[in-house]
Amino acid sequence: YDDNFVEFAATCDELLQPLMRITGAEDIVGRAWFHPRYKAGEIGHDTILPGHAIPVSMVKGFDDKHIRSDDIDLGVHSLDASSIATAIDAVQWTPHATINLLKRFQLNADKDVEAASTVKKPNSMNVHNAVRLIRDGVTK
């Protein structure tokens, strides 16, 4: 699977994800797909899908005040769709095709951080990671 992201994503989306749903495992285990050639655009990913990176549209909707995290200016003042797409993909890059299974409490911890924030930013940790990659030049 390391050389074929489309085939890996299809296996995850068409086999593993439905299996999680029908067995009730979604209530117990979260999941994330990682791949050395992760590229959401190759599979037409433009919505929130279990296991996948957040869509470009979700990050693009954040204005400058949302790009800041707890008074830390990430130094990014405009986000173009191409840089966002590359950064979001880069967050999912690993040396090998990987399925990360997460205990529900791990996913709830992210939601707790977001709930405690004074500025509501859904999936803020994922957006924060993407913006840092843009700032650090990963998308150039």
Phi, psi and omega in degrees: 000342185301331184263356185225091182296318182300316179294319178298312180298320179297318178298315180295313186284324187262344180243301185290315182298312177298324177298318177300319183292310186288337179269355182079010183289342179300331180284346185248322189232132170266169180210154177216136179261133177233149183201145180297338180241029181305125178208098186305325181298335180289340181244011177070029183281110177221015176225170176287121179233137178305133177090343185258165174295160177291151182286154179306318183301329180290320179286319183301331182286353181274128177270182187304321182292334178276345179283344178275144179235111176050054178068009176263113179280116182282356175076019178243123184244352173211145184237118175264151187302322181295315178295320179298313181300315180295318180295317180296318176298317183299327177300333183265000183283133175221163180298330181224158174302129188221137172248117180259117176263130184242136174292147184305323182296331177294319178290323179294329179299318177298317179294324179295319177299315180295320181294327181282344182291143178285336176252119183285118182225092180302139181057036186298326179295320178293319178296316179304314179298315180297317181295320177298320178296322176296312180301320184278001173086012181296334185269004182265000000 
